[in-house]
Amino acid sequence: MMRLAPLLVLLACGESEPLCPSDEAVLATVGSESLTCADAGAARSYIEVLAARDVPKGDRERLFEAVKLRFEADAAGTRADLDAARTAAAELSSGTGLAVAEKRSRAVYAAHKRKGPLMGVDDVVLSTMSRTTQKWSKDDTTELAMTELDVEGWLFYASLCREVQGGTPLKLSIADRVPAYQVVGDLFEGGTAEEQIALAAMGPFWADVKGRWAGASYEQQQAWISAAPLPPPMTGSSLGYFEAVMAQPPSKHAAALHDKLGPLSIKGAQ
């Protein structure tokens, strides 16, 4: 036990207190103006609702530090940025269905064009946003964008489709994921605005879908199964089944899911 003591001391000394141990903690003060951790948290909340996933743990301290430094340099400008981010996050979080899917897709596009909330805060904030949202495809004509999570949402969805037809969940190898991602990317890049919105209307809602599906009645589940344009049951490869699902109009898939299991909302981390 005595031999462990120096190691434990070193570990303890290496730990640093988080910048924001609580929402009430004061992150920075400029004159009579104070910025609390709850105030600064608006940046993290906006990024997470755009991404529909948590900001990576390693980025959270850097994010708060960047907001702190910006506040100390420009308190009024930083607060205005954070207020805009808070309002936008609340709007996206309270919306449902294809309407909020479109708003989020446009917000992702705007963010990657350095427009919208938080654009005046700090490059650290922007890089955190970029890593968390992980934009996959964009269209400069429609000003819509799709993230990596949007693509993953279609993999989750196709797996559910296969299971309700009595098959096993999708199991895609790393090699198979490349063409699967390409299928969704091609549909987005060659699609109309309606189709692009539909493609962005799966992934950010999937946490809500899982909960609603688990709690749905038999009648509700059957209503979705009947409305969804499912392919014939297949016993072939997971990639083949996924491609068969995506061969049907994404707008029909998205409409059936939101109509029969909705109203669906963006629930954040998956």
N, C-alpha and C positions, 0 to 999 in steps of 0.2 A: 504493500500500500504506500510506503514512504517513497518508493521509486516513482510512483505516478504523480506525486505532488508537483514537481517542477513542470511536468507536461500540462497538468491542469491549470497551473498558474499562467503558463504561456498561452493556453487556449483562451483563458478568461481575459488576458490582456489584449489578445487579438480581436476580441469581439468589440464592435462599436455600437453605440446606441443609435437606433434608427432616427432619422430626422423627424419622422412623424409617428411617435408612439401612440398618439390619440388624435381624434379630430379637433379637440379643444387646444392642443398644443400650438404655441405661437411659433411660426416658422421664420418670420422676419418682421422687423419693426423699422419704419422710416418716419421719423418725427412722431406725430400722434397716430399714424396709420399702422395697423398691425395686420399681418397676413397669417391666418390660422391654417392648420393642416387641412381642415375641411374646405377652406377657400381654394387652396392649391389642388385639392383632390378633384376639382372640376376638370383639370387637364387629364388626369388619369381616367375619369369617368367617360369623358368624351371619346378618348382613344378606344376604350374598351367597348363602347356601344357601336362604334364604327367597325371594330374588328370582330365583335361578338365573341371575344375571348379576353382573358386577363392579360394585362401588360406583363411581360416576362419579369420574374422576380429580380433579376440582375439589373433591370432598367428602372425599377421603381425609385431607388434612392437617387439615381442620376436625374430622373425626371423632377423630383422634388427639389433637388439642389439647383437645377436650371431655373425653375420657377422662382426660387428664393433669390438667386442672383439677379434675375431680371427685375424682380420687385424692388430690390435695393437700388437698382439703376433707374427704374421708371415705374413707380408705384401705380400711378394712374393708368398708364397704358397696359400694364400687366393685369390690373383688376378688370379693365374693360375686356381684355382677351378672355379672361377666365369667366366673366359673366356671360359672354357670348357662347362659350363652350358649354356652360351649365344649361343655358336655355336650349341650345341645340340638342344636347344629350337628353334632356327631359322630353323634348318633342319626339325624338326618335324612340325613346323608351316607352312612351305612352301610346304610340301609334300601333296599328295592327295591319296585317294583310299586305296585299300587293302595293297599296299606297305608301306604306312606310318602307317597303322594300325598295321602291323607286327613290324615295328621299335619301335613304342610306346609300344607295348606289351612286347617287349624284354627289353626296357628301364625300364619299371615298374618292371619286374622280376629282372633286374640287381640292381636297387635301393634297393629293399627289400633284396637283398643278399649283400648289402653294397658295391656295385661296381658302377662305372660310375661317372658322374659329381657330385660335392658337397660332395663326401664321406669323404673328409678330412676337411670339414669346422667345424662342431660342432654337438653334439648330439641333440641340440635344433632344428637345421635345419633338421636332419634326422627324428626326431619325428614329426615335422611339415609336412614333406613329407608323412610320414606314415598315419597321420590323414587325410590329404587332399586326397591322392590317394585311401585310403581304399581298399587295395588289398583284393580280394574275393577268387580267386583260382590261383594256380600256377602249373606248370609242370616242374619238374627238368630235365626231359629228353629232352623236346623241348626247355626249357628255355623261355617259354612264360608265361605271367600272365594276369589275368583279374581282373578289379576293380569293386567295387560296382556300379559305374556309367555305366560300360559296361552292367551289368545285367539290370539296370534301362532302358538303351537304348532299350532293347528288349521288355520291358513293353510299352514304348512309341510307338515302331514300331507295336506291336500287336494291340494297340489301333487304330492306323491309318488304319491298315488292316481292322479292324472291321467297322470303320466308312465309308470306301470307299465301303463296301458291304451293306451299308444302316443301320448298327447297331449303337448302342450308344457307346461312349467311354468306355474303360475298367474301371471298378471300383472294385478294389481288397481290401478286408478288410485286417486288419493287420494279421489275421489268414491265409488268402489266400496267402499273400505275402511270407510266409515261404515256402510252396511247390512250388510256382512259382520260387523263387530264387534257390530252390533245383534242379528244372528241368534244369536251365541254368548251374548251377554248375556241375551237373552230365554229361551234354553234353560236357562241357569243359574238365573235368577230364578223360572222356572216349574217347575223340575225337582225331583225327589225328591233326598234326600241321596245316593243311589247315583249318580244322573245328575250331580249337582254334583261329586262326587269324580271321576267319569270325565272331566268337562270340565277338571278340574285335573290330570289324569294324562297330559297330552301335552307342553305347553311345557317344563316343567322337566327333562324327560327327553330333549329333542330332540338335544342334543349326543351323548348315548349312542346314540340311534337312528341318527344319521348314521354313526357309526363302525361300529355293528353291521350296518347295511344294506350298507355298502361291503364288509365282510368276510364277509357271509353267503354260504352256498352257494346254488346255484340251487334246491335242494330247500327250504331254509329260506325263501327269498324267495317261492317258489310256495306254500308252506304259509300264509304270511301273506296272500297275494293271494286264496287260496281261502277263508280264514276271514273276511276283512274284508267287511263289507256294502257293497261298492263299487256305485255307481250304474252304469247303462249307460254305455258310452263316449260322450262328448259332444264335439262340435266347436264348440259355442256359446261364449258368453262365459265368462270366468274366474269372474265372480260367479255365473253360473248353475250352473256346475259345483260351486262351493263350496257353494251352497245345496242342491244335490242330495246332496252328501256329508253335510251336517248334517241332512238330512231323515231319515237313518237314526239309530237310537238311538246316542248317543255312547258308552254303556256297551259296546255291541257292538264299536265301533271300538277303544276303549281295551283291551278284553279281548283282542281278536285281536292287537293290536300287542304288548302285554306278554307274552302267552302264546307267541307264535311268534318274537319277536325278543329276549325277555327272558332272565334277569331284568334289568330296566332300573333304573338309579340316577340320582340327580340329580348332574349333572356340573359345575354352576356356570355360568360365563359361556358364552354361545352364540357 
